[in-house]
Amino acid sequence: MKRFLFIALIVLLAACQPSKKETYTLTGEISGVDSGWVYLVDRVSGLYQMVDSAEVTEGRFTFSGSLEFPTLYYLEINRGSSPRLAFFLENTEMQLHLDAENPSEFILAGSPSHDIIQEFNLMVEEIDAGMEVLQQQILEAEVLEDASLAESLRAQYEGAEEQKAVQIRQFVDQHLDKTAGIYLATRNLSYDMDGEELDALVNSFDPLLAESLYYVSLRERADKLLALSVGNLAPEFSLPDPDGNMVALSDFRGKYLLVSFWASWCPYCRAENPHLVKVYEQYKDQNFEILGVSLDRNKEPWLKAIDDDGLSWTHVSDLKGWENEASTLYGVASIPSTILLDPEGKIIGRNLMEEALDEKMTELFGPEV
């Protein structure tokens, strides 16, 4: 009898607990728009895809649905319009207020995840404002040709950058039980981490978030980077060259190989290309090759950039943009990006640019004669 009463008490207490809301309602109000449509948009592999739409009546609209975890979505007042309003949608009752004349200054209430992002953005804006002052002071010191002051200010700026990184990590560490914390880690920490660092970060998040989209994505990136650690054999891939001939990574076995991920539309890549040309000309006769892997979607600008920049090494691309087979396999999240392999196909360097690449090449082949 006592056991029955105990179980009954547990059931009664559970029934009295507030249940977690499993649906969301987003009620919106637009000043300056009486009628029309608004669109809820997701970003998948860099492309914006509509997931829902709502009619605007007397300046008001409503979205409703259900999400397993808070998710970043975008609102478009007109399909394909800019700016898109980015905010976290979650299973709560939310109210969105915006002015059609200045939509980016919208106000969203009822989304705890969005509040976390806003708090983070305000923190970063304050830090960046101080760093901008230092940048201006450095420029003024250089104009005045005050080398000592300029050097001192640069040291302060570097210190501010390091402190910014510390504050970002501290903020993320305060939200390890929140989906928004994983999102912020992905956007602000993961790209500068190696596999072991990222693995430790992922493991620090609440296990209850393990099935969320952002956790799964970060876990996959950590696993890819761990597999791409220095000393490991580089994963094989095969992509077509401009003539449609398939080129495999293993085709370069027996040579030192720099795999360069880039795109014709990437200004940083184009700025890096002259240095790669110099490196290639210096070492191409010393058992060294470069393989360019383009994240272009259109063939013509890809070929034009190869010609304009004088890139005389082998080039491949499946013209799938960020969904490029090789870049996806290698966890490339930003370009330019490089992987350096030894003649056995083992990784001996990652993301070597400018001076870092020169130092590695000197280490491998000796100083230029």
C-alpha positions in Angstrom: 0.0 0.0 0.0 2.8 2.4 0.9 4.5 1.7 -2.5 1.2 2.4 -4.3 0.8 5.7 -2.4 4.4 6.7 -3.2 3.9 6.1 -6.9 0.6 7.9 -6.9 2.3 10.9 -5.2 5.0 11.0 -7.9 2.4 10.9 -10.6 0.5 13.7 -8.9 3.6 15.9 -8.5 4.6 15.3 -12.1 1.1 16.4 -13.2 1.5 19.6 -11.3 4.8 20.5 -12.9 4.6 23.1 -15.7 5.0 21.3 -19.1 7.6 22.4 -21.5 6.0 24.2 -24.4 6.3 22.2 -27.6 5.1 24.8 -30.1 5.9 28.3 -31.0 3.8 31.3 -31.9 5.5 34.4 -33.5 3.2 37.4 -33.7 4.5 40.2 -35.7 3.6 43.9 -36.3 5.0 45.9 -39.1 4.8 49.7 -39.1 4.4 51.1 -42.6 3.0 47.9 -44.2 -0.8 47.2 -44.1 -0.9 44.1 -46.4 1.2 41.6 -48.2 3.3 38.6 -47.2 6.2 37.9 -45.0 8.5 34.8 -45.3 10.3 32.7 -42.8 13.6 31.5 -44.3 16.3 29.0 -43.4 19.8 29.0 -44.7 21.0 25.7 -45.9 24.5 25.2 -47.3 24.7 29.0 -47.9 21.4 29.2 -49.8 18.3 30.8 -48.4 15.2 28.5 -48.5 11.7 29.5 -47.6 10.1 27.3 -44.8 6.9 29.2 -44.2 4.9 32.3 -45.2 2.3 34.4 -43.5 -0.2 37.0 -44.9 0.0 40.5 -43.5 -3.3 41.9 -42.5 -3.6 45.5 -41.1 0.1 45.3 -40.4 0.0 42.1 -38.4 1.0 38.5 -39.1 1.4 35.2 -37.3 3.7 32.2 -37.7 3.2 29.0 -35.7 4.9 25.6 -35.6 7.1 23.3 -33.6 10.9 23.0 -33.2 13.0 20.4 -31.4 15.6 23.0 -30.5 15.9 26.8 -30.9 16.9 27.6 -34.5 18.2 30.7 -36.3 15.8 31.8 -39.0 15.4 34.8 -41.2 12.4 37.0 -41.9 11.9 38.6 -45.3 9.3 41.3 -45.8 9.5 40.7 -49.6 10.7 37.4 -51.0 14.4 37.6 -51.6 14.6 41.1 -50.0 17.5 42.5 -48.1 18.1 43.0 -45.2 16.9 39.7 -43.9 16.1 39.8 -40.2 18.0 37.1 -38.3 16.6 35.8 -35.0 16.3 32.7 -32.9 12.9 31.0 -33.1 12.0 28.6 -30.3 9.0 27.0 -28.7 7.7 30.1 -26.9 5.2 32.9 -27.5 7.2 35.6 -29.3 6.3 39.1 -30.4 8.2 40.9 -33.2 7.9 44.6 -33.8 9.6 46.3 -36.8 9.4 49.4 -39.0 9.4 48.8 -42.7 11.6 51.9 -43.2 14.2 50.5 -40.8 13.7 46.8 -40.5 17.1 45.9 -39.1 16.2 47.7 -35.9 13.5 45.2 -35.0 12.5 44.2 -31.5 11.9 40.6 -30.6 10.4 39.6 -27.2 9.9 36.1 -25.8 13.0 34.3 -27.2 15.6 33.6 -24.5 18.0 32.4 -27.2 17.7 35.7 -29.1 18.3 37.6 -25.9 21.5 35.7 -25.4 22.7 36.6 -28.9 21.8 40.2 -28.3 23.7 40.3 -25.1 26.7 38.8 -26.9 26.5 41.3 -29.7 26.4 44.3 -27.3 29.5 42.9 -25.5 31.4 42.5 -28.8 30.3 46.0 -30.1 31.7 47.6 -27.0 35.0 45.8 -27.3 35.2 46.6 -31.0 34.5 50.3 -30.4 37.5 50.4 -28.1 39.7 48.6 -30.7 38.6 51.0 -33.4 39.8 53.9 -31.3 43.2 52.2 -31.1 43.3 51.6 -34.8 42.7 55.3 -35.4 45.4 56.2 -32.9 47.8 53.9 -34.7 47.1 55.6 -38.1 47.6 59.0 -36.5 50.9 57.9 -35.0 52.1 56.6 -38.4 51.1 59.8 -40.1 53.2 61.7 -37.5 56.0 59.2 -38.1 56.1 58.4 -34.4 57.4 54.9 -34.6 57.7 54.3 -30.9 54.1 55.4 -30.2 52.8 53.3 -33.1 54.6 50.3 -31.9 53.2 50.8 -28.4 49.6 51.2 -29.7 50.0 48.0 -31.9 51.0 46.1 -28.8 47.9 47.5 -27.0 45.7 46.4 -30.0 47.1 42.9 -30.0 46.4 42.7 -26.3 42.9 43.9 -26.9 42.4 41.2 -29.5 43.6 38.5 -27.1 41.3 39.9 -24.4 38.4 39.8 -26.8 39.0 36.2 -27.5 39.1 35.5 -23.7 35.8 37.3 -23.2 34.1 35.5 -26.0 35.2 32.1 -24.6 34.0 33.1 -21.1 30.6 34.1 -22.6 30.3 30.8 -24.3 31.4 28.9 -21.2 28.5 30.7 -19.3 26.0 29.2 -21.8 27.1 25.6 -22.3 23.6 24.4 -21.6 22.0 26.6 -24.3 21.7 26.1 -28.1 22.7 29.7 -28.5 26.0 28.9 -26.8 26.8 26.3 -29.4 25.8 28.7 -32.2 28.1 31.4 -30.8 30.9 28.8 -30.4 30.5 27.8 -34.0 30.6 31.3 -35.3 33.3 32.8 -33.1 35.6 30.0 -31.8 35.5 26.9 -34.0 37.3 28.3 -37.0 40.5 29.1 -35.1 40.7 25.7 -33.3 42.4 22.5 -34.2 40.7 19.1 -33.9 41.7 18.5 -30.2 40.7 22.0 -29.1 37.4 21.8 -30.8 36.7 18.3 -29.6 37.2 19.5 -26.0 34.9 22.4 -26.6 32.1 20.2 -28.0 32.4 17.8 -25.1 31.9 20.7 -22.7 28.3 21.3 -23.8 25.3 19.8 -22.1 24.7 16.3 -23.4 21.0 17.2 -23.6 21.9 19.3 -26.6 23.6 16.5 -28.4 20.7 16.1 -31.0 20.5 19.8 -31.8 21.4 20.9 -35.3 24.3 23.1 -34.1 25.7 20.5 -31.8 25.7 17.8 -34.5 27.3 20.2 -37.0 30.0 21.2 -34.5 30.6 17.5 -33.6 31.0 16.6 -37.3 33.5 19.4 -37.8 35.5 18.4 -34.7 35.7 14.8 -36.0 36.8 15.9 -39.4 39.6 18.1 -37.9 40.7 15.3 -35.7 41.0 13.1 -38.7 43.0 15.8 -40.4 45.5 16.3 -37.7 49.2 16.6 -38.7 50.6 13.1 -39.2 47.4 11.5 -40.5 46.9 10.3 -44.1 44.9 12.9 -46.0 41.5 11.6 -47.1 41.2 10.7 -50.8 39.0 12.6 -53.2 38.6 12.9 -56.9 37.3 15.9 -58.8 37.1 17.0 -62.5 39.6 19.5 -64.0 38.4 22.2 -66.4 38.4 19.7 -69.3 36.3 17.2 -67.3 39.2 14.8 -66.6 39.0 13.3 -63.1 42.0 14.1 -60.9 42.6 12.2 -57.7 44.6 13.4 -54.7 46.5 10.1 -54.9 47.7 11.1 -58.4 50.3 13.3 -56.6 51.7 10.6 -54.4 55.5 10.8 -54.4 55.5 14.7 -54.3 55.0 17.3 -51.7 51.5 18.7 -52.4 49.8 21.9 -51.3 46.1 21.6 -51.6 44.7 25.1 -52.0 41.0 25.7 -51.4 39.9 29.0 -53.0 37.3 30.6 -55.3 37.3 33.3 -58.0 34.8 35.4 -56.0 37.0 35.4 -52.8 39.0 38.6 -52.5 41.3 37.1 -49.8 42.1 34.2 -52.1 42.9 36.4 -55.0 45.1 38.5 -52.8 47.0 35.3 -51.7 47.4 34.0 -55.2 50.5 36.1 -56.2 52.3 34.6 -53.2 51.3 31.1 -54.2 52.6 31.8 -57.7 55.9 32.9 -56.3 56.1 29.7 -54.1 55.2 27.5 -57.1 57.8 29.0 -59.3 60.5 28.6 -56.7 59.8 25.0 -55.8 58.0 23.3 -58.7 61.2 21.7 -59.9 61.9 20.3 -56.4 59.2 17.6 -56.2 56.5 20.1 -55.2 53.0 20.6 -56.7 49.9 22.6 -56.0 46.4 21.4 -56.5 43.8 24.2 -56.6 40.3 23.2 -55.4 37.8 25.8 -56.4 34.5 26.5 -54.5 33.1 28.3 -57.5 29.6 27.5 -58.9 30.2 28.9 -62.4 32.9 27.7 -64.7 33.6 30.9 -66.6 34.7 33.1 -63.7 36.7 30.2 -62.3 38.7 29.8 -65.6 39.1 33.5 -66.0 40.6 33.9 -62.5 43.0 31.0 -63.2 44.2 32.9 -66.3 44.2 36.4 -64.8 46.2 35.3 -61.8 48.6 33.1 -63.7 47.9 30.0 -61.8 49.8 27.4 -63.8 49.2 24.3 -61.5 46.5 21.7 -61.7 42.9 22.9 -60.9 39.7 21.0 -60.1 36.2 21.8 -59.1 32.7 20.1 -59.1 31.2 23.7 -59.3 29.1 23.1 -56.2 30.2 26.1 -54.2 30.4 25.4 -50.5 29.0 21.9 -51.1 32.2 21.1 -52.9 33.0 17.4 -52.2 36.6 17.9 -51.2 36.1 21.1 -49.1 33.2 19.3 -47.3 35.4 16.3 -46.6 38.1 18.5 -45.2 35.9 20.6 -43.0 36.8 23.8 -44.8 34.8 26.6 -43.2 36.5 29.6 -44.7 38.8 30.3 -47.7 41.6 30.6 -48.6 42.5 27.4 -46.8 45.4 25.0 -47.4 46.6 21.5 -46.6 50.3 20.5 -47.1 51.1 16.8 -47.7 54.3 14.9 -47.8 55.2 12.5 -50.6 53.4 9.7 -48.7 50.2 11.7 -48.6 50.4 12.5 -44.9 49.4 15.9 -43.6 52.4 18.0 -42.5 50.7 21.4 -42.3 47.4 23.2 -42.3 46.3 26.7 -43.3 49.9 27.8 -44.0 49.8 31.3 -45.5 52.4 33.9 -46.5 55.3 33.8 -44.0 54.1 30.5 -42.4 54.2 28.8 -45.7 57.6 30.3 -46.6 59.0 29.0 -43.3 57.6 25.5 -43.9 59.0 25.4 -47.5 62.4 26.5 -46.3 62.2 23.8 -43.6 61.5 21.2 -46.3 63.7 22.3 -49.1 66.3 24.5 -47.5 66.9 28.3 -48.1 66.7 29.8 -51.6 70.0 29.7 -53.3 
